[in-house]
Amino acid sequence: MRTGDQPARTFTLPPALAELAAAHSALKAEQEALTARLDNAATSVDRAALRASLAALTERASRAIGSAVAAVADRKQQLASAPPASARPASAGPASSARVAPAGEPPPDSREESVVQTSAGGTAPRASSGLDRWPEAGAADRRLAPVAVALDAPDIEVAAHWATLVTPYVSTVKIGLELYLRYGPAVVATVRGGSGVRVFLDLKLHDIPNTVAGAARAVAKLRPEILTVHAAGGSDMIKAAVEAAPGTMVAGVTLLTSIGDKALAELGVDGSVSDAVRRMASLAVGAGARGLVCSPQEVAAVRAEVGPDILLITPGIRLAGATSDDQARIATPEEALKAGADLLVIGRPITRAPDPGAAAAAIGASLRRAATAT
Ligand SMILES: O=c1ccn([C@@H]2O[C@H](COP(=O)(O)O)[C@@H](O)[C@H]2O)c(=O)[nH]1
């Protein structure tokens, strides 16, 4: 009770504002920490990485505010058009304020279902999905498309911007050599931000076992969800990486998706691409890799070779009718999913689109339709 006779009035924050208040405190704390680090940053590369983090943070804050404002406006409109409470049937429950989705986001009810229901060899549906093969996959992951967006950007500002645009729609972002060699470990924290997106560090380690173990140990500190090594490095090298990075899924690259029949023959490898991929897959899994990188064209054969528990990751994804660029073994996102791929690596088809966020949302929606149609 307040002093005087009046009872205190309680005020419940509308959900959109409560969400905004929470987001605001989290963002403010993150911004203060980043600003302090920026003041102390030693090198221009560190400063560039921190500036990109701050820019990504500011973008997230603007989006949160935009969503909250839209939600409040939406709520006002609902209240204006709703019949008076006394006219509502008792079962209708309280009017609720819906979160307003960013442009292109699937409607909330469709985000509730699992995106991935793949089928081995495109035939019978498997009981488990790709995300089930990620031991710590949570409910939130299931609302996101099983896509790793390849952030092959020349600089960290662009990569952070792309990451901010696509993370509402996809489970994972992929950092490759271009960014990692330029910015080092800072790039991982920058693209991860506070979004909780999974980070796939595609460094394709390939060296003698001792050197790969050292490199894997060093990057394991960054806690990437996936780290790639070339299966061609041999089983001792793969084993060394697996042991050095126990908290990270080590994925073996079987045969680069840019390699076709002719390039394989040039390498002096006899037999078909599919045979070479299956051999590498079996070697990598035998050495302890829990993930494999292959093209969507070999997914069914590889699945038959290594069984249901290995995460199959497929670059070489192109939209129907699009140019293949430097990729030799390609398929559409829907074909890859139908073949049984667990995580689709997609770079240029998303990052070169006029609006990468909308492109990621559209691919996610199409995968969801393809998954429910099988
Ligand atoms: O065999 C492989 C292994 C890795 N990659 C990587 O995937 C992306 C593909 O990007 P797109 O723009 O969609 O072609 C890229 O980062 C590669 O380094 C691969 O393509 N093939």
The ligand as an SDF file (V2000), in Angstrom:
LIG
                    3D

 21 22  0  0  0  0  0  0  0  0999 V2000
   33.4440  -29.1690  -50.9290 O   0  0  0  0  0  0  0  0  0  0  0  0
   33.2260  -28.0210  -50.5160 C   0  0  0  0  0  0  0  0  0  0  0  0
   33.5500  -27.6150  -49.2490 C   0  0  0  0  0  0  0  0  0  0  0  0
   33.2480  -26.3350  -48.8580 C   0  0  0  0  0  0  0  0  0  0  0  0
   32.6670  -25.4640  -49.6800 N   0  0  0  0  0  0  0  0  0  0  0  0
   32.3720  -24.0980  -49.1850 C   0  0  0  0  0  0  0  0  0  0  0  0
   30.9540  -23.8840  -49.2420 O   0  0  0  0  0  0  0  0  0  0  0  0
   30.6710  -22.5620  -49.6570 C   0  0  0  0  0  0  0  0  0  0  0  0
   29.8340  -22.6090  -50.8990 C   0  0  0  0  0  0  0  0  0  0  0  0
   29.5390  -21.3160  -51.3220 O   0  0  0  0  0  0  0  0  0  0  0  0
   28.6470  -20.9980  -52.6040 P   0  0  0  0  0  0  0  0  0  0  0  0
   28.7790  -19.5300  -52.7750 O   0  0  0  0  0  0  0  0  0  0  0  0
   27.2460  -21.4350  -52.2650 O   0  0  0  0  0  0  0  0  0  0  0  0
   29.2050  -21.7650  -53.7560 O   0  0  0  0  0  0  0  0  0  0  0  0
   32.0110  -21.8600  -49.8400 C   0  0  0  0  0  0  0  0  0  0  0  0
   32.2790  -21.1440  -48.6660 O   0  0  0  0  0  0  0  0  0  0  0  0
   33.0170  -22.9810  -49.9770 C   0  0  0  0  0  0  0  0  0  0  0  0
   34.2580  -22.6460  -49.4330 O   0  0  0  0  0  0  0  0  0  0  0  0
   32.3410  -25.8520  -50.9470 C   0  0  0  0  0  0  0  0  0  0  0  0
   31.7950  -25.0840  -51.7510 O   0  0  0  0  0  0  0  0  0  0  0  0
   32.6210  -27.1440  -51.3330 N   0  0  0  0  0  0  0  0  0  0  0  0
  1  2  2  0
  2  3  1  0
  2 21  1  0
  3  4  2  0
  4  5  1  0
  5  6  1  0
  5 19  1  0
  6  7  1  0
  6 17  1  0
  7  8  1  0
  8  9  1  0
  8 15  1  0
  9 10  1  0
 10 11  1  0
 11 12  2  0
 11 13  1  0
 11 14  1  0
 15 16  1  0
 15 17  1  0
 17 18  1  0
 19 20  2  0
 19 21  1  0
M  END
$$$$
